[in-house]
Amino acid sequence: PIRGRIPGWSTLVSNGAGGFWWIITNDIEEAVNQSLSALEQWSDLAQTDPEAMERLQSKRKQLMPLLDRLISTSKRGRRQGRRKH
């Protein structure tokens, strides 16, 4: 990373009242968990709009395998980083 910059993950968050926005966090597991929670809330709101629900579900299906792979890779990297060589 460039001096003074910290790498991070884009995270979708919700205020619980229908507002959604992006933040950056340096913890991938937190990013995934918060994003999934926000997507579930968004999905609940989209129940009244079939077209919005279809778009949301399509995006969620695309994201799930990627998020699972990121979590798996992150956990594996943390375990390897703890080993003494």
Disulfide bonds with the S-S distance in Angstrom:
none
